[in-house]
Amino acid sequence: MAEEDPKDRVLGKIEEERALWRDLVEQVGMDRMEEPGPMGDWSFKDLASHLLGWRNRSIGRYEAAAAGRPEPTPAWPRELDDDDEINAWFHERDASRPAREVLDDVDRSYERLAAAIDSLPTEMVVGRDVFPWLEGASIAEVDLFGHLHEEHEPSIREWLATRG
């Protein structure tokens, strides 16, 4: 039996994660999207905006690599060099956006991420040290969604459990 292509494995994982995200969004419910709690004082919408901001940066990097372009400039002001400041910038930028709009952008980001990775040569997907921000690992080896699952999902689940 032939071994699954590493790129296909990554693309499959992105689709799995999209399904998990959609399920999580459904569990939260549109009526609770802007309630504080899933991330301290931040709402689920705020959390979605935060995840989207960082994901868009990664997508831009992968798209640029696939096209042979230099890494794009981040969306946030250059003077921000601390993750907390950048997160606050994402929060402020998207504070007035409707939750549905933010969630639709997050949902589309899975397609964009998959398309960006699919456009990379397999060697770039499996090669280590190709992307410095992966700290010596390859795209095929890292959990592209680890930040959500490790840093935020536990508090989201706890918030959902206490909300009944």
Phi, psi and omega in degrees: 000134183287143178284142180295138177299133182301323179294318178298324178296316179295316180296322176296320178296322178297317178295320176299316181294324177298317178296319177297319179297313180300321178295318179297316178301317179296320179297321179291313180085142182298331181289346181245007185302331186249013175279136175294155174139318183294339181214068184066237178280350182278148177273174175297322176300317178299317178298316179300318178297317178301310180298319181296319180302312180289322179296319178299324176298314179297316180301314178301321178295315179293320178298317179296316179299318180295327181269359180073023179261160175292160179301133181288157176290136177302157182290334185277161179302142184301331183288347177276118181230011181243135182304320180296319178294319180294317177300319178296324178295316176302314182301311181294318181302319187257005185304322184267358179287142176296144181304317182301321179295315179297314180297322177296321177295320177297314181301314178295334181296333177295318177296315180298318178297314179298316180296319180296314180291322178298330181282348178281145171297148181307324181300327179282334179284323183261347183286136175274154179064017176283318182243109185306326182291349176271003172051051175090353178265169176259164175303321182294339184263334186273159172267103183296346183241015182301324181300314178300309186289324183273319187268328190241326184301319179303316180288328176295313181297319178296316178299315179298320181295324181280345182272343177074000000 
